[in-house]
Amino acid sequence: MYILECADGSYYTGSTINLELRLLQHENGEGANHTKKRLPVSLVYYETQQRIDQAFYREKQVQGWTRLKKQALINDALNELNKLAICTNATHFSNNSVE
Protein backbone atom coordinates (compact mmCIF):
# COMPACT_ATOMS: atom_id res chain seq x y z
CA MET A 1 0.00 0.00 0.00
CA TYR A 2 1.34 3.43 -0.86
CA ILE A 3 0.36 7.08 -0.76
CA LEU A 4 1.40 9.62 -3.37
CA GLU A 5 1.23 13.37 -3.01
CA CYS A 6 0.16 15.00 -6.25
CA ALA A 7 1.23 18.39 -7.61
CA ASP A 8 -2.03 19.95 -6.38
CA GLY A 9 -1.41 18.67 -2.83
CA SER A 10 -4.01 15.90 -3.01
CA TYR A 11 -3.22 12.35 -1.94
CA TYR A 12 -3.61 9.19 -3.98
CA THR A 13 -3.68 5.83 -2.21
CA GLY A 14 -2.96 2.62 -4.08
CA SER A 15 -1.57 -0.88 -3.78
CA THR A 16 0.68 -2.94 -6.00
CA ILE A 17 2.97 -5.95 -6.05
CA ASN A 18 5.75 -3.89 -7.69
CA LEU A 19 6.04 -0.41 -6.17
CA GLU A 20 8.98 0.68 -8.31
CA LEU A 21 7.17 -0.15 -11.56
CA ARG A 22 3.92 1.40 -10.37
CA LEU A 23 5.66 4.65 -9.45
CA LEU A 24 7.17 4.82 -12.93
CA GLN A 25 3.73 4.29 -14.42
CA HIS A 26 2.29 7.12 -12.33
CA GLU A 27 5.19 9.44 -13.19
CA ASN A 28 4.76 8.69 -16.92
CA GLY A 29 1.05 9.48 -16.83
CA GLU A 30 0.12 5.81 -17.18
CA GLY A 31 -1.29 5.50 -13.66
CA ALA A 32 -4.72 6.30 -12.33
CA ASN A 33 -6.80 9.14 -13.76
CA HIS A 34 -6.39 11.06 -10.51
CA THR A 35 -2.60 11.14 -10.79
CA LYS A 36 -2.53 11.62 -14.59
CA LYS A 37 -4.16 15.01 -14.18
CA ARG A 38 -2.01 16.04 -11.21
CA LEU A 39 1.60 15.37 -12.21
CA PRO A 40 4.20 15.31 -10.90
CA VAL A 41 3.60 12.95 -8.00
CA SER A 42 5.89 11.95 -5.15
CA LEU A 43 5.85 8.93 -2.89
CA VAL A 44 5.20 10.08 0.68
CA TYR A 45 4.38 6.78 2.39
CA TYR A 46 4.40 3.06 1.82
CA GLU A 47 4.05 -0.11 3.80
CA THR A 48 4.40 -3.75 2.86
CA GLN A 49 1.97 -6.57 3.45
CA GLN A 50 2.45 -10.32 3.25
CA ARG A 51 -0.22 -10.75 0.58
CA ILE A 52 -1.73 -8.51 -2.10
CA ASP A 53 -5.24 -8.99 -0.71
CA GLN A 54 -4.01 -7.53 2.60
CA ALA A 55 -2.49 -4.58 0.76
CA PHE A 56 -5.75 -4.06 -1.15
CA TYR A 57 -7.73 -4.16 2.11
CA ARG A 58 -5.37 -1.62 3.69
CA GLU A 59 -5.61 0.60 0.59
CA LYS A 60 -9.39 0.69 0.86
CA GLN A 61 -9.18 1.39 4.58
CA VAL A 62 -6.81 4.35 4.14
CA GLN A 63 -8.76 5.69 1.14
CA GLY A 64 -11.70 6.22 3.47
CA TRP A 65 -9.67 8.31 5.90
CA THR A 66 -9.71 12.08 6.16
CA ARG A 67 -6.80 14.12 4.87
CA LEU A 68 -5.70 14.83 8.46
CA LYS A 69 -5.67 11.15 9.31
CA LYS A 70 -3.61 10.36 6.19
CA GLN A 71 -1.15 13.12 7.13
CA ALA A 72 -0.79 11.62 10.62
CA LEU A 73 0.03 8.25 9.03
CA ILE A 74 2.50 9.84 6.61
CA ASN A 75 4.19 11.71 9.48
CA ASP A 76 4.26 8.62 11.73
CA ALA A 77 2.25 10.56 14.32
CA LEU A 78 0.57 7.54 15.89
CA ASN A 79 -0.81 9.46 18.89
CA GLU A 80 -2.46 11.92 16.51
CA LEU A 81 -3.69 9.07 14.33
CA ASN A 82 -5.40 7.47 17.34
CA LYS A 83 -7.10 10.75 18.28
CA LEU A 84 -8.33 11.26 14.72
CA ALA A 85 -9.82 7.75 14.71
CA ILE A 86 -12.23 8.55 17.54
CA CYS A 87 -15.77 9.19 16.37
CA THR A 88 -16.98 12.64 17.43
CA ASN A 89 -20.41 12.87 15.82
CA ALA A 90 -23.40 13.70 18.02
CA THR A 91 -25.12 10.36 17.46
CA HIS A 92 -22.08 8.45 18.68
CA PHE A 93 -21.77 10.56 21.82
CA SER A 94 -25.47 10.42 22.68
CA ASN A 95 -25.56 6.64 22.21
CA ASN A 96 -22.46 6.02 24.30
CA SER A 97 -23.00 8.53 27.08
CA VAL A 98 -26.16 6.83 28.42
CA GLU A 99 -24.66 3.88 30.30
N, CA, C and O atoms as CSV, one atom per row, in Angstrom:
chain,resi,resn,atom,element,x,y,z
A,1,MET,N,N,0.854,-1.162,0.000
A,1,MET,CA,C,0.000,0.000,0.000
A,1,MET,C,C,0.896,1.220,0.000
A,1,MET,O,O,1.918,1.249,0.686
A,2,TYR,N,N,0.517,2.221,-0.764
A,2,TYR,CA,C,1.337,3.429,-0.861
A,2,TYR,C,C,0.455,4.659,-0.965
A,2,TYR,O,O,-0.714,4.578,-1.342
A,3,ILE,N,N,1.040,5.801,-0.622
A,3,ILE,CA,C,0.363,7.082,-0.757
A,3,ILE,C,C,1.270,8.009,-1.555
A,3,ILE,O,O,2.453,8.162,-1.249
A,4,LEU,N,N,0.694,8.622,-2.582
A,4,LEU,CA,C,1.402,9.619,-3.371
A,4,LEU,C,C,0.840,10.993,-3.052
A,4,LEU,O,O,-0.355,11.141,-2.798
A,5,GLU,N,N,1.704,11.990,-3.066
A,5,GLU,CA,C,1.226,13.366,-3.013
A,5,GLU,C,C,1.317,13.920,-4.420
A,5,GLU,O,O,2.368,13.858,-5.059
A,6,CYS,N,N,0.216,14.457,-4.893
A,6,CYS,CA,C,0.157,14.999,-6.246
A,6,CYS,C,C,0.554,16.472,-6.260
A,6,CYS,O,O,0.641,17.109,-5.210
A,7,ALA,N,N,0.792,17.004,-7.445
A,7,ALA,CA,C,1.235,18.387,-7.610
A,7,ALA,C,C,0.258,19.382,-6.995
A,7,ALA,O,O,0.666,20.455,-6.549
A,8,ASP,N,N,-1.032,19.037,-6.966
A,8,ASP,CA,C,-2.026,19.953,-6.383
A,8,ASP,C,C,-2.183,19.767,-4.875
A,8,ASP,O,O,-3.039,20.403,-4.259
A,9,GLY,N,N,-1.358,18.896,-4.274
A,9,GLY,CA,C,-1.409,18.675,-2.830
A,9,GLY,C,C,-2.353,17.562,-2.412
A,9,GLY,O,O,-2.400,17.214,-1.233
A,10,SER,N,N,-3.106,16.995,-3.345
A,10,SER,CA,C,-4.012,15.898,-3.009
A,10,SER,C,C,-3.207,14.612,-2.818
A,10,SER,O,O,-2.060,14.502,-3.251
A,11,TYR,N,N,-3.839,13.656,-2.162
A,11,TYR,CA,C,-3.218,12.354,-1.939
A,11,TYR,C,C,-3.899,11.297,-2.795
A,11,TYR,O,O,-5.108,11.342,-3.022
A,12,TYR,N,N,-3.103,10.351,-3.261
A,12,TYR,CA,C,-3.611,9.190,-3.981
A,12,TYR,C,C,-3.121,7.963,-3.236
A,12,TYR,O,O,-1.929,7.841,-2.953
A,13,THR,N,N,-4.025,7.057,-2.919
A,13,THR,CA,C,-3.678,5.827,-2.214
A,13,THR,C,C,-3.870,4.648,-3.153
A,13,THR,O,O,-4.907,4.528,-3.805
A,14,GLY,N,N,-2.874,3.783,-3.221
A,14,GLY,CA,C,-2.956,2.622,-4.084
A,14,GLY,C,C,-2.243,1.424,-3.483
A,14,GLY,O,O,-1.651,1.508,-2.408
A,15,SER,N,N,-2.309,0.315,-4.190
A,15,SER,CA,C,-1.575,-0.884,-3.779
A,15,SER,C,C,-1.053,-1.569,-5.035
A,15,SER,O,O,-1.626,-1.442,-6.117
A,16,THR,N,N,0.035,-2.289,-4.868
A,16,THR,CA,C,0.683,-2.940,-6.002
A,16,THR,C,C,1.598,-4.044,-5.505
A,16,THR,O,O,1.956,-4.081,-4.328
A,17,ILE,N,N,1.973,-4.941,-6.400
A,17,ILE,CA,C,2.973,-5.948,-6.046
A,17,ILE,C,C,4.380,-5.489,-6.444
A,17,ILE,O,O,5.371,-6.096,-6.038
A,18,ASN,N,N,4.465,-4.408,-7.245
A,18,ASN,CA,C,5.755,-3.889,-7.688
A,18,ASN,C,C,5.733,-2.362,-7.579
A,18,ASN,O,O,5.357,-1.674,-8.528
A,19,LEU,N,N,6.130,-1.844,-6.436
A,19,LEU,CA,C,6.039,-0.413,-6.172
A,19,LEU,C,C,6.892,0.405,-7.134
A,19,LEU,O,O,6.450,1.447,-7.618
A,20,GLU,N,N,8.091,-0.048,-7.412
A,20,GLU,CA,C,8.978,0.685,-8.310
A,20,GLU,C,C,8.346,0.869,-9.698
A,20,GLU,O,O,8.346,1.972,-10.245
A,21,LEU,N,N,7.815,-0.206,-10.251
A,21,LEU,CA,C,7.167,-0.146,-11.561
A,21,LEU,C,C,5.934,0.741,-11.510
A,21,LEU,O,O,5.708,1.542,-12.417
A,22,ARG,N,N,5.144,0.606,-10.469
A,22,ARG,CA,C,3.916,1.396,-10.372
A,22,ARG,C,C,4.215,2.884,-10.270
A,22,ARG,O,O,3.497,3.703,-10.844
A,23,LEU,N,N,5.271,3.239,-9.545
A,23,LEU,CA,C,5.661,4.650,-9.449
A,23,LEU,C,C,6.061,5.190,-10.813
A,23,LEU,O,O,5.695,6.310,-11.168
A,24,LEU,N,N,6.805,4.408,-11.574
A,24,LEU,CA,C,7.174,4.818,-12.933
A,24,LEU,C,C,5.937,5.035,-13.794
A,24,LEU,O,O,5.867,5.991,-14.567
A,25,GLN,N,N,4.973,4.149,-13.658
A,25,GLN,CA,C,3.735,4.291,-14.421
A,25,GLN,C,C,3.022,5.591,-14.053
A,25,GLN,O,O,2.566,6.323,-14.932
A,26,HIS,N,N,2.926,5.875,-12.755
A,26,HIS,CA,C,2.291,7.123,-12.326
A,26,HIS,C,C,3.056,8.328,-12.881
A,26,HIS,O,O,2.450,9.255,-13.420
A,27,GLU,N,N,4.364,8.314,-12.750
A,27,GLU,CA,C,5.189,9.435,-13.194
A,27,GLU,C,C,5.111,9.665,-14.696
A,27,GLU,O,O,5.265,10.794,-15.162
A,28,ASN,N,N,4.871,8.593,-15.458
A,28,ASN,CA,C,4.764,8.687,-16.916
A,28,ASN,C,C,3.333,8.947,-17.390
A,28,ASN,O,O,3.057,8.904,-18.589
A,29,GLY,N,N,2.434,9.214,-16.459
A,29,GLY,CA,C,1.052,9.480,-16.827
A,29,GLY,C,C,0.270,8.248,-17.199
A,29,GLY,O,O,-0.797,8.352,-17.805
A,30,GLU,N,N,0.779,7.076,-16.847
A,30,GLU,CA,C,0.118,5.813,-17.176
A,30,GLU,C,C,-0.599,5.232,-15.965
A,30,GLU,O,O,-1.103,4.110,-16.022
A,31,GLY,N,N,-0.647,5.978,-14.883
A,31,GLY,CA,C,-1.289,5.496,-13.665
A,31,GLY,C,C,-2.771,5.813,-13.664
A,31,GLY,O,O,-3.410,5.875,-14.715
A,32,ALA,N,N,-3.296,6.009,-12.497
A,32,ALA,CA,C,-4.721,6.296,-12.326
A,32,ALA,C,C,-5.082,7.663,-12.903
A,32,ALA,O,O,-4.221,8.532,-13.037
A,33,ASN,N,N,-6.347,7.850,-13.239
A,33,ASN,CA,C,-6.805,9.139,-13.759
A,33,ASN,C,C,-6.509,10.275,-12.796
A,33,ASN,O,O,-6.160,11.377,-13.219
A,34,HIS,N,N,-6.646,10.012,-11.506
A,34,HIS,CA,C,-6.395,11.063,-10.507
A,34,HIS,C,C,-4.965,11.593,-10.626
A,34,HIS,O,O,-4.750,12.805,-10.617
A,35,THR,N,N,-3.999,10.698,-10.737
A,35,THR,CA,C,-2.596,11.136,-10.795
A,35,THR,C,C,-2.219,11.681,-12.168
A,35,THR,O,O,-1.385,12.581,-12.266
A,36,LYS,N,N,-2.818,11.152,-13.220
A,36,LYS,CA,C,-2.530,11.621,-14.586
A,36,LYS,C,C,-2.733,13.118,-14.722
A,36,LYS,O,O,-1.966,13.813,-15.388
A,37,LYS,N,N,-3.787,13.596,-14.074
A,37,LYS,CA,C,-4.156,15.006,-14.179
A,37,LYS,C,C,-3.440,15.891,-13.166
A,37,LYS,O,O,-3.627,17.107,-13.163
A,38,ARG,N,N,-2.616,15.282,-12.298
A,38,ARG,CA,C,-2.008,16.036,-11.207
A,38,ARG,C,C,-0.506,15.772,-11.089
A,38,ARG,O,O,0.028,15.700,-9.982
A,39,LEU,N,N,0.158,15.632,-12.203
A,39,LEU,CA,C,1.601,15.373,-12.214
A,39,LEU,C,C,2.371,16.647,-11.902
A,39,LEU,O,O,1.888,17.740,-12.194
A,40,PRO,N,N,3.535,16.534,-11.326
A,40,PRO,CA,C,4.204,15.309,-10.901
A,40,PRO,C,C,3.666,14.811,-9.559
A,40,PRO,O,O,2.998,15.536,-8.823
A,41,VAL,N,N,3.980,13.558,-9.272
A,41,VAL,CA,C,3.603,12.951,-8.001
A,41,VAL,C,C,4.867,12.541,-7.254
A,41,VAL,O,O,5.917,12.322,-7.858
A,42,SER,N,N,4.750,12.442,-5.933
A,42,SER,CA,C,5.887,11.951,-5.148
A,42,SER,C,C,5.393,10.971,-4.101
A,42,SER,O,O,4.332,11.158,-3.506
A,43,LEU,N,N,6.167,9.934,-3.886
A,43,LEU,CA,C,5.848,8.927,-2.893
A,43,LEU,C,C,6.085,9.517,-1.506
A,43,LEU,O,O,7.192,9.959,-1.199
A,44,VAL,N,N,5.045,9.525,-0.666
A,44,VAL,CA,C,5.195,10.084,0.676
A,44,VAL,C,C,5.051,9.029,1.760
A,44,VAL,O,O,5.389,9.281,2.917
A,45,TYR,N,N,4.551,7.840,1.399
A,45,TYR,CA,C,4.376,6.784,2.392
A,45,TYR,C,C,4.186,5.457,1.680
A,45,TYR,O,O,3.571,5.387,0.616
A,46,TYR,N,N,4.722,4.408,2.283
A,46,TYR,CA,C,4.396,3.064,1.819
A,46,TYR,C,C,4.578,2.084,2.959
A,46,TYR,O,O,5.334,2.331,3.900
A,47,GLU,N,N,3.883,0.985,2.861
A,47,GLU,CA,C,4.045,-0.114,3.803
A,47,GLU,C,C,3.887,-1.412,3.036
A,47,GLU,O,O,3.225,-1.453,1.999
A,48,THR,N,N,4.485,-2.451,3.538
A,48,THR,CA,C,4.405,-3.745,2.863
A,48,THR,C,C,3.466,-4.672,3.631
A,48,THR,O,O,3.312,-4.575,4.849
A,49,GLN,N,N,2.859,-5.553,2.890
A,49,GLN,CA,C,1.970,-6.567,3.450
A,49,GLN,C,C,2.456,-7.926,2.951
A,49,GLN,O,O,3.174,-8.012,1.955
A,50,GLN,N,N,2.062,-8.966,3.640
A,50,GLN,CA,C,2.453,-10.321,3.247
A,50,GLN,C,C,1.781,-10.760,1.947
A,50,GLN,O,O,2.378,-11.466,1.134
A,51,ARG,N,N,0.530,-10.334,1.763
A,51,ARG,CA,C,-0.222,-10.753,0.580
A,51,ARG,C,C,-0.875,-9.542,-0.062
A,51,ARG,O,O,-1.141,-8.545,0.609
A,52,ILE,N,N,-1.135,-9.629,-1.368
A,52,ILE,CA,C,-1.732,-8.510,-2.104
A,52,ILE,C,C,-3.151,-8.225,-1.623
A,52,ILE,O,O,-3.579,-7.071,-1.636
A,53,ASP,N,N,-3.887,-9.245,-1.203
A,53,ASP,CA,C,-5.239,-8.987,-0.706
A,53,ASP,C,C,-5.205,-8.162,0.584
A,53,ASP,O,O,-6.113,-7.370,0.836
A,54,GLN,N,N,-4.168,-8.345,1.396
A,54,GLN,CA,C,-4.011,-7.531,2.604
A,54,GLN,C,C,-3.675,-6.093,2.239
A,54,GLN,O,O,-4.162,-5.154,2.868
A,55,ALA,N,N,-2.847,-5.930,1.226
A,55,ALA,CA,C,-2.494,-4.583,0.760
A,55,ALA,C,C,-3.725,-3.889,0.182
A,55,ALA,O,O,-3.937,-2.699,0.414
A,56,PHE,N,N,-4.533,-4.632,-0.566
A,56,PHE,CA,C,-5.748,-4.056,-1.146
A,56,PHE,C,C,-6.731,-3.651,-0.042
A,56,PHE,O,O,-7.355,-2.593,-0.122
A,57,TYR,N,N,-6.868,-4.486,0.980
A,57,TYR,CA,C,-7.732,-4.159,2.110
A,57,TYR,C,C,-7.249,-2.878,2.795
A,57,TYR,O,O,-8.044,-1.988,3.098
A,58,ARG,N,N,-5.946,-2.795,3.033
A,58,ARG,CA,C,-5.375,-1.621,3.694
A,58,ARG,C,C,-5.565,-0.377,2.830
A,58,ARG,O,O,-5.871,0.698,3.346
A,59,GLU,N,N,-5.385,-0.521,1.515
A,59,GLU,CA,C,-5.605,0.599,0.594
A,59,GLU,C,C,-7.021,1.146,0.749
A,59,GLU,O,O,-7.212,2.354,0.884
A,60,LYS,N,N,-7.997,0.268,0.730
A,60,LYS,CA,C,-9.392,0.692,0.856
A,60,LYS,C,C,-9.653,1.338,2.212
A,60,LYS,O,O,-10.413,2.302,2.307
A,61,GLN,N,N,-9.030,0.815,3.253
A,61,GLN,CA,C,-9.175,1.393,4.582
A,61,GLN,C,C,-8.666,2.830,4.599
A,61,GLN,O,O,-9.365,3.738,5.048
A,62,VAL,N,N,-7.445,3.032,4.107
A,62,VAL,CA,C,-6.815,4.353,4.138
A,62,VAL,C,C,-7.514,5.320,3.183
A,62,VAL,O,O,-7.590,6.516,3.469
A,63,GLN,N,N,-8.020,4.827,2.065
A,63,GLN,CA,C,-8.758,5.695,1.141
A,63,GLN,C,C,-9.954,6.351,1.819
A,63,GLN,O,O,-10.337,7.464,1.459
A,64,GLY,N,N,-10.535,5.683,2.779
A,64,GLY,CA,C,-11.697,6.221,3.470
A,64,GLY,C,C,-11.358,7.220,4.570
A,64,GLY,O,O,-12.257,7.814,5.165
A,65,TRP,N,N,-10.093,7.406,4.840
A,65,TRP,CA,C,-9.666,8.305,5.905
A,65,TRP,C,C,-9.707,9.762,5.459
A,65,TRP,O,O,-9.665,10.067,4.267
A,66,THR,N,N,-9.789,10.647,6.437
A,66,THR,CA,C,-9.710,12.079,6.163
A,66,THR,C,C,-8.280,12.443,5.787
A,66,THR,O,O,-7.348,11.674,6.021
A,67,ARG,N,N,-8.123,13.603,5.214
A,67,ARG,CA,C,-6.797,14.118,4.872
A,67,ARG,C,C,-5.907,14.203,6.112
A,67,ARG,O,O,-4.734,13.833,6.070
A,68,LEU,N,N,-6.477,14.697,7.218
A,68,LEU,CA,C,-5.699,14.826,8.462
A,68,LEU,C,C,-5.208,13.476,8.965
A,68,LEU,O,O,-4.076,13.351,9.432
A,69,LYS,N,N,-6.053,12.486,8.866
A,69,LYS,CA,C,-5.666,11.151,9.312
A,69,LYS,C,C,-4.554,10.579,8.410
A,69,LYS,O,O,-3.615,9.948,8.897
A,70,LYS,N,N,-4.671,10.806,7.110
A,70,LYS,CA,C,-3.609,10.359,6.195
A,70,LYS,C,C,-2.298,11.076,6.503
A,70,LYS,O,O,-1.233,10.458,6.476
A,71,GLN,N,N,-2.367,12.371,6.796
A,71,GLN,CA,C,-1.153,13.118,7.132
A,71,GLN,C,C,-0.517,12.587,8.411
A,71,GLN,O,O,0.709,12.530,8.509
A,72,ALA,N,N,-1.324,12.201,9.387
A,72,ALA,CA,C,-0.787,11.623,10.619
A,72,ALA,C,C,-0.064,10.315,10.309
A,72,ALA,O,O,1.002,10.054,10.867
A,73,LEU,N,N,-0.624,9.497,9.435
A,73,LEU,CA,C,0.028,8.249,9.033
A,73,LEU,C,C,1.343,8.545,8.321
A,73,LEU,O,O,2.369,7.937,8.629
A,74,ILE,N,N,1.315,9.466,7.381
A,74,ILE,CA,C,2.502,9.837,6.611
A,74,ILE,C,C,3.613,10.336,7.540
A,74,ILE,O,O,4.787,10.027,7.340
A,75,ASN,N,N,3.226,11.112,8.556
A,75,ASN,CA,C,4.194,11.708,9.484
A,75,ASN,C,C,4.522,10.811,10.671
A,75,ASN,O,O,5.228,11.226,11.590
A,76,ASP,N,N,4.012,9.587,10.651
A,76,ASP,CA,C,4.256,8.622,11.726
A,76,ASP,C,C,3.844,9.184,13.088
A,76,ASP,O,O,4.486,8.917,14.104
A,77,ALA,N,N,2.776,9.957,13.090
A,77,ALA,CA,C,2.250,10.561,14.317
A,77,ALA,C,C,1.147,9.657,14.859
A,77,ALA,O,O,-0.038,9.965,14.731
A,78,LEU,N,N,1.545,8.544,15.464
A,78,LEU,CA,C,0.575,7.543,15.886
A,78,LEU,C,C,-0.379,8.054,16.958
A,78,LEU,O,O,-1.552,7.682,16.953
A,79,ASN,N,N,0.088,8.895,17.875
A,79,ASN,CA,C,-0.811,9.463,18.886
A,79,ASN,C,C,-1.892,10.297,18.220
A,79,ASN,O,O,-3.064,10.217,18.587
A,80,GLU,N,N,-1.496,11.091,17.246
A,80,GLU,CA,C,-2.458,11.922,16.508
A,80,GLU,C,C,-3.410,11.038,15.704
A,80,GLU,O,O,-4.608,11.309,15.630
A,81,LEU,N,N,-2.876,9.997,15.114
A,81,LEU,CA,C,-3.691,9.066,14.332
A,81,LEU,C,C,-4.773,8.444,15.207
A,81,LEU,O,O,-5.923,8.328,14.783
A,82,ASN,N,N,-4.415,8.046,16.415
A,82,ASN,CA,C,-5.400,7.465,17.339
A,82,ASN,C,C,-6.478,8.471,17.705
A,82,ASN,O,O,-7.653,8.112,17.767
A,83,LYS,N,N,-6.110,9.708,17.946
A,83,LYS,CA,C,-7.096,10.747,18.277
A,83,LYS,C,C,-8.050,10.984,17.109
A,83,LYS,O,O,-9.253,11.147,17.308
A,84,LEU,N,N,-7.516,11.002,15.907
A,84,LEU,CA,C,-8.332,11.255,14.719
A,84,LEU,C,C,-9.264,10.089,14.404
A,84,LEU,O,O,-10.227,10.255,13.655
A,85,ALA,N,N,-8.995,8.927,14.958
A,85,ALA,CA,C,-9.817,7.753,14.710
A,85,ALA,C,C,-11.060,7.714,15.600
A,85,ALA,O,O,-11.973,6.926,15.353
A,86,ILE,N,N,-11.101,8.545,16.619
A,86,ILE,CA,C,-12.231,8.548,17.544
A,86,ILE,C,C,-13.419,9.263,16.908
A,86,ILE,O,O,-13.294,10.380,16.407
A,87,CYS,N,N,-14.552,8.608,16.936
A,87,CYS,CA,C,-15.768,9.186,16.373
A,87,CYS,C,C,-16.247,10.329,17.260
A,87,CYS,O,O,-16.335,10.178,18.479
A,88,THR,N,N,-16.555,11.465,16.654
A,88,THR,CA,C,-16.985,12.637,17.426
A,88,THR,C,C,-18.363,13.151,17.009
A,88,THR,O,O,-18.752,14.255,17.389
A,89,ASN,N,N,-19.099,12.362,16.234
A,89,ASN,CA,C,-20.410,12.870,15.819
A,89,ASN,C,C,-21.406,12.784,16.976
A,89,ASN,O,O,-21.224,11.993,17.901
A,90,ALA,N,N,-22.438,13.584,16.921
A,90,ALA,CA,C,-23.398,13.699,18.017
A,90,ALA,C,C,-24.112,12.380,18.298
A,90,ALA,O,O,-24.369,12.056,19.457
A,91,THR,N,N,-24.430,11.628,17.273
A,91,THR,CA,C,-25.124,10.358,17.460
A,91,THR,C,C,-24.266,9.396,18.274
A,91,THR,O,O,-24.763,8.718,19.173
A,92,HIS,N,N,-22.995,9.343,17.957
A,92,HIS,CA,C,-22.084,8.450,18.676
A,92,HIS,C,C,-22.018,8.822,20.145
A,92,HIS,O,O,-22.100,7.951,21.010
A,93,PHE,N,N,-21.871,10.104,20.436
A,93,PHE,CA,C,-21.774,10.556,21.818
A,93,PHE,C,C,-23.073,10.324,22.572
A,93,PHE,O,O,-23.036,9.890,23.724
A,94,SER,N,N,-24.210,10.597,21.970
A,94,SER,CA,C,-25.474,10.422,22.681
A,94,SER,C,C,-25.759,8.953,22.939
A,94,SER,O,O,-26.350,8.611,23.963
A,95,ASN,N,N,-25.347,8.072,22.021
A,95,ASN,CA,C,-25.561,6.636,22.211
A,95,ASN,C,C,-24.617,6.038,23.258
A,95,ASN,O,O,-24.981,5.081,23.942
A,96,ASN,N,N,-23.442,6.579,23.385
A,96,ASN,CA,C,-22.459,6.017,24.297
A,96,ASN,C,C,-22.427,6.685,25.664
A,96,ASN,O,O,-21.806,6.159,26.587
A,97,SER,N,N,-23.074,7.817,25.812
A,97,SER,CA,C,-22.998,8.530,27.083
A,97,SER,C,C,-24.112,8.088,28.046
A,97,SER,O,O,-24.107,8.488,29.210
A,98,VAL,N,N,-25.063,7.271,27.576
A,98,VAL,CA,C,-26.161,6.829,28.424
A,98,VAL,C,C,-25.889,5.387,28.873
A,98,VAL,O,O,-26.498,4.445,28.366
A,99,GLU,N,N,-24.986,5.233,29.811
A,99,GLU,CA,C,-24.655,3.883,30.298
A,99,GLU,C,C,-24.691,3.843,31.785
A,99,GLU,O,O,-24.441,2.795,32.380
